């Protein structure tokens, strides 16, 4: 009987793995995510061109991808369009002014000014697959080009299985190693770069925030509980929403949302958005102290109204 127990446990584990709707598979440099037996996304953590971790591609429940392929891949749809901002890869978290160091515009292909930082994988934490959700954890050192650690990031990402939605919860804790000054600037922090067909400028996209403001001109830099970017890919109406957790510092967050397909939640910009230099939004965090930010990404069918993003935010903000 004792010799049979390991076999039984192994069989049970395999059965659970096979039944899992969200499967997380860690590798040395990246972690693959499957939902319902199909590839969903990959979390890139380390590599020659990985100067900050990013999640790419991101797909709807139908399998349609919603994030831009450039510069990771070449697709015919994007060949005729502009090749701008190659540092905007999939979904990422960064900022362009951390003790004066730029972790946002830090693409490996750029020339090497001294103030461009790199996020270095320190360790991969717990990875869990499951029937309804799966999660991964990883720790990164934010370093200058000389390898000096400025702060440490602990990240947990949770992926939910749903018949019609793709939901990703991102939990980022930033712990200062040095005294860290987070500068007041526009290029931050939790960002997504969308597929060009979804762009507001030249595409089918429409940007809407929780307060009913629409389009870049109305809502850029304005605080709001959530922001949604939706459009049409072929015959499919699809959108992506970012929800700001009500416990985040400076909630509701300001939105760095652009017509060319970028939209980002930026808790660090104040004067950068208001053009009022008396409103300095810089934050100083002493060694050993932390900032924590949580966001929910929802990839949905339809537009902001048919997806009822307002109700989904109410559910999220209540902790459900």
C-alpha positions as CSV (number, residue, x, y, z in Angstrom):
1,X,0.0,0.0,0.0
2,X,2.8,2.4,0.9
3,X,4.5,1.9,-2.5
4,X,1.2,2.7,-4.2
5,X,0.6,6.0,-2.5
6,X,3.1,8.0,-4.5
7,X,1.5,6.6,-7.7
8,X,-2.0,7.6,-6.5
9,X,-0.8,11.1,-5.5
10,X,0.9,11.5,-8.9
11,X,-2.2,10.4,-10.7
12,X,-4.4,12.8,-8.7
13,X,-2.0,15.7,-9.4
14,X,-2.0,15.0,-13.1
15,X,-5.8,14.9,-13.0
16,X,-6.0,18.2,-11.3
17,X,-3.5,19.7,-13.8
18,X,-5.5,18.4,-16.7
19,X,-8.7,19.9,-15.3
20,X,-7.1,23.3,-14.6
21,X,-8.6,26.1,-16.7
22,X,-5.6,28.4,-16.0
23,X,-2.2,26.8,-16.5
24,X,1.0,28.6,-15.5
25,X,4.3,27.2,-16.8
26,X,7.5,28.8,-15.5
27,X,10.7,28.9,-17.5
28,X,14.1,30.4,-16.9
29,X,13.4,33.7,-18.6
30,X,9.6,33.7,-19.1
31,X,6.4,32.3,-17.8
32,X,3.7,31.0,-20.1
33,X,0.0,31.3,-19.3
34,X,-2.7,29.1,-20.8
35,X,-6.5,29.4,-20.3
36,X,-8.9,26.7,-21.3
37,X,-6.1,24.7,-23.0
38,X,-5.1,27.5,-25.3
39,X,-2.1,30.0,-25.1
40,X,-3.2,33.2,-23.5
41,X,0.0,35.2,-22.8
42,X,3.7,35.1,-21.8
43,X,5.4,37.1,-19.0
44,X,8.8,38.1,-20.2
45,X,11.2,38.6,-17.3
46,X,14.8,38.4,-18.6
47,X,16.6,38.4,-22.0
48,X,18.8,40.5,-24.2
49,X,16.0,42.8,-25.1
50,X,14.1,42.7,-21.8
51,X,14.9,45.9,-20.0
52,X,11.6,45.7,-18.0
53,X,9.2,42.8,-17.6
54,X,6.2,42.8,-19.8
55,X,3.1,40.6,-20.5
56,X,2.5,39.9,-24.2
57,X,0.5,39.1,-26.2
58,X,-2.8,39.7,-24.4
59,X,-5.9,38.1,-25.8
60,X,-9.7,38.3,-25.6
61,X,-11.7,35.2,-24.6
62,X,-12.2,34.6,-28.3
63,X,-8.5,34.3,-28.8
64,X,-8.2,37.6,-30.6
65,X,-5.1,39.5,-29.6
66,X,-5.5,43.1,-28.5
67,X,-1.9,44.2,-27.8
68,X,0.5,45.6,-30.5
69,X,2.9,43.0,-32.0
70,X,5.8,45.5,-32.6
71,X,8.6,45.3,-31.8
72,X,8.4,41.7,-30.6
73,X,7.0,40.3,-33.9
74,X,6.3,41.4,-37.4
75,X,2.7,41.2,-38.7
76,X,1.3,42.4,-42.0
77,X,-1.4,44.5,-40.3
78,X,1.3,46.7,-38.7
79,X,3.8,46.9,-41.5
80,X,2.4,50.0,-43.1
81,X,1.9,51.9,-39.8
82,X,4.4,53.9,-37.7
83,X,7.0,52.0,-35.6
84,X,6.8,54.4,-32.7
85,X,7.6,53.9,-29.0
86,X,9.2,50.4,-29.1
87,X,9.6,50.5,-25.3
88,X,5.8,50.1,-25.0
89,X,5.5,46.3,-25.0
90,X,2.3,44.6,-24.1
91,X,1.5,45.3,-20.4
92,X,4.1,46.7,-18.1
93,X,4.8,48.8,-15.0
94,X,7.5,51.5,-15.0
95,X,8.2,55.2,-14.6
96,X,10.5,57.6,-16.3
97,X,11.7,59.5,-13.2
98,X,13.0,57.4,-10.3
99,X,15.8,59.3,-8.7
100,X,16.2,60.9,-12.1
101,X,16.5,57.4,-13.8
102,X,14.2,56.5,-16.7
103,X,12.7,53.0,-16.4
104,X,9.9,53.8,-19.0
105,X,11.8,54.8,-22.1
106,X,14.6,52.2,-21.6
107,X,14.5,50.1,-24.7
108,X,17.7,48.1,-25.3
109,X,17.9,49.3,-28.9
110,X,18.1,53.0,-27.8
111,X,21.4,54.7,-27.4
112,X,22.8,54.5,-23.9
113,X,22.4,57.7,-22.0
114,X,23.5,57.3,-18.3
115,X,20.1,57.9,-16.8
116,X,18.3,54.9,-18.3
117,X,17.6,52.1,-15.9
118,X,17.1,48.3,-16.1
119,X,14.8,46.0,-14.2
120,X,16.7,42.8,-13.3
121,X,14.9,39.5,-12.4
122,X,15.9,38.6,-8.8
123,X,13.7,35.5,-8.3
124,X,10.6,33.7,-9.4
125,X,8.2,33.1,-6.6
126,X,5.2,31.0,-6.2
127,X,3.5,29.8,-9.4
128,X,0.0,28.3,-9.1
129,X,-2.4,26.8,-11.7
130,X,-6.1,26.3,-11.0
131,X,-9.5,25.6,-12.3
132,X,-10.8,29.2,-11.9
133,X,-7.6,31.1,-11.7
134,X,-3.8,30.9,-11.7
135,X,-1.1,33.2,-10.5
136,X,2.6,33.9,-10.6
137,X,5.0,35.9,-8.5
138,X,8.4,37.4,-9.3
139,X,10.8,39.9,-7.8
140,X,12.9,42.5,-9.7
141,X,15.6,44.9,-8.8
142,X,15.3,48.3,-10.4
143,X,19.0,49.2,-11.1
144,X,20.9,52.0,-12.8
145,X,23.3,51.2,-15.7
146,X,26.1,50.6,-13.2
147,X,24.0,47.8,-11.5
148,X,23.2,49.8,-8.3
149,X,19.8,48.7,-6.9
150,X,17.4,51.6,-6.4
151,X,14.4,49.6,-5.3
152,X,13.0,46.1,-5.3
153,X,9.6,45.3,-6.9
154,X,7.5,42.3,-5.8
155,X,4.9,41.5,-8.4
156,X,1.9,39.1,-8.3
157,X,-0.3,38.6,-11.3
158,X,-3.5,36.6,-11.2
159,X,-5.3,35.3,-14.3
160,X,-9.0,34.4,-14.1
161,X,-10.9,31.9,-16.2
162,X,-14.2,33.3,-17.5
163,X,-16.4,32.3,-20.4
164,X,-16.5,35.8,-21.9
165,X,-13.9,37.9,-20.1
166,X,-10.2,37.8,-19.6
167,X,-9.4,39.3,-16.2
168,X,-5.8,40.0,-15.0
169,X,-5.1,41.3,-11.5
170,X,-1.7,43.0,-11.0
171,X,-0.3,43.7,-7.6
172,X,3.0,45.6,-7.4
173,X,4.9,46.5,-4.2
174,X,7.9,48.8,-4.6
175,X,10.3,48.8,-1.7
176,X,13.0,51.4,-1.6
177,X,16.6,50.3,-1.2
178,X,17.9,53.9,-1.5
179,X,16.0,57.0,-0.7
180,X,13.8,57.1,-3.8
181,X,12.2,60.2,-5.3
182,X,9.4,59.4,-7.7
183,X,9.2,62.4,-10.0
184,X,6.2,64.2,-11.3
185,X,6.1,63.3,-15.0
186,X,3.7,61.9,-17.5
187,X,5.5,58.7,-18.6
188,X,4.2,56.2,-16.0
189,X,3.2,53.8,-14.8
190,X,0.9,50.8,-15.4
191,X,0.6,50.8,-19.2
192,X,-0.9,48.9,-22.1
193,X,0.0,49.4,-25.8
194,X,-2.9,48.3,-28.0
195,X,-3.1,46.8,-31.4
196,X,-3.2,49.6,-34.0
197,X,-6.6,48.8,-35.4
198,X,-7.9,49.8,-31.9
199,X,-6.2,53.2,-31.9
200,X,-8.4,56.3,-31.6
201,X,-6.2,58.0,-34.2
202,X,-6.6,56.2,-37.5
203,X,-8.2,53.1,-36.0
204,X,-11.6,52.1,-34.7
205,X,-10.9,52.9,-31.1
206,X,-12.8,55.0,-28.5
207,X,-11.5,55.9,-25.1
208,X,-14.0,56.4,-22.3
209,X,-13.4,57.0,-18.5
210,X,-15.6,56.4,-15.5
211,X,-16.8,60.0,-15.5
212,X,-18.1,59.8,-19.1
213,X,-15.3,61.8,-20.7
214,X,-14.4,60.5,-24.1
215,X,-11.3,60.8,-26.3
216,X,-7.8,61.8,-25.6
217,X,-8.5,65.5,-25.6
218,X,-11.2,65.3,-22.9
219,X,-9.7,62.7,-20.5
220,X,-5.9,62.8,-20.8
221,X,-4.5,63.5,-17.4
222,X,-7.8,63.5,-15.7
223,X,-8.4,61.4,-12.5
224,X,-11.0,58.7,-12.8
225,X,-11.7,55.2,-11.3
226,X,-11.2,53.4,-14.6
227,X,-10.5,53.9,-18.3
228,X,-11.7,51.8,-21.2
229,X,-10.4,51.6,-24.8
230,X,-12.5,49.7,-27.3
231,X,-12.9,49.3,-31.0
232,X,-13.5,46.7,-33.8
233,X,-11.1,44.0,-35.1
234,X,-12.5,42.6,-38.2
235,X,-16.2,41.9,-37.3
236,X,-15.4,41.6,-33.6
237,X,-16.1,44.4,-31.1
238,X,-13.6,44.2,-28.3
239,X,-12.2,46.4,-25.6
240,X,-9.7,46.7,-22.7
241,X,-10.4,48.3,-19.4
242,X,-8.0,49.2,-16.6
243,X,-9.5,49.5,-13.1
244,X,-7.7,51.5,-10.4
245,X,-7.9,49.9,-7.0
246,X,-9.6,52.3,-4.5
247,X,-6.8,51.6,-1.9
248,X,-4.1,52.7,-4.3
249,X,-2.1,55.9,-3.4
250,X,-3.7,59.0,-5.1
251,X,-6.8,57.1,-6.1
252,X,-8.5,57.9,-8.4
253,X,-5.5,57.8,-10.7
254,X,-4.8,60.1,-13.6
255,X,-4.7,58.6,-17.1
256,X,-1.9,59.0,-19.6
257,X,-4.3,57.9,-22.4
258,X,-3.2,58.6,-26.0
259,X,-5.0,58.3,-29.3
260,X,-2.1,56.3,-30.8
261,X,-3.0,53.2,-28.6
262,X,-1.2,53.8,-25.3
263,X,-3.2,54.1,-22.1
264,X,-1.7,54.1,-18.7
265,X,-2.6,54.7,-15.1
266,X,-0.2,57.2,-13.7
267,X,-0.2,57.9,-9.9
268,X,2.9,60.0,-10.0
269,X,1.9,62.7,-12.4
270,X,0.2,65.8,-11.1
271,X,1.8,69.0,-12.5
272,X,2.7,67.1,-15.6
273,X,-1.0,66.8,-16.3
274,X,-2.5,70.0,-14.9
275,X,0.3,72.2,-16.1
276,X,0.2,73.8,-12.6
277,X,3.8,73.8,-11.3
278,X,2.6,74.6,-7.8
279,X,1.1,71.1,-7.6
280,X,4.3,69.1,-7.3
281,X,3.4,65.5,-7.3
282,X,6.9,64.1,-6.5
283,X,7.0,61.5,-3.8
284,X,10.0,60.6,-1.5
285,X,10.1,57.0,-0.1
286,X,12.8,56.3,2.5
287,X,14.8,53.0,2.5
288,X,12.7,50.0,3.7
289,X,9.4,51.8,3.0
290,X,7.1,50.7,0.2
291,X,4.4,51.8,-2.2
292,X,1.8,49.3,-3.3
293,X,-0.3,49.5,-6.5
294,X,-3.1,47.2,-7.7
295,X,-4.9,47.2,-11.0
296,X,-7.4,45.0,-12.7
297,X,-7.3,44.6,-16.5
298,X,-10.5,43.4,-18.2
299,X,-10.5,42.3,-21.9
300,X,-14.1,42.2,-22.9
301,X,-16.4,41.9,-26.0
302,X,-18.4,44.9,-27.1
303,X,-18.0,48.5,-25.9
304,X,-17.9,50.1,-22.5
305,X,-21.6,50.1,-22.2
306,X,-22.4,46.6,-23.4
307,X,-19.6,45.2,-21.2
308,X,-20.9,47.2,-18.3
309,X,-17.5,48.3,-17.0
310,X,-19.1,50.5,-14.4
311,X,-20.7,47.4,-12.8
312,X,-17.5,45.4,-13.1
313,X,-15.7,48.2,-11.3
314,X,-18.3,48.3,-8.5
315,X,-17.7,44.6,-8.1
316,X,-13.9,45.0,-8.1
317,X,-14.0,48.0,-5.6
318,X,-16.1,46.0,-3.2
319,X,-13.4,43.3,-3.1
320,X,-15.4,40.7,-5.0
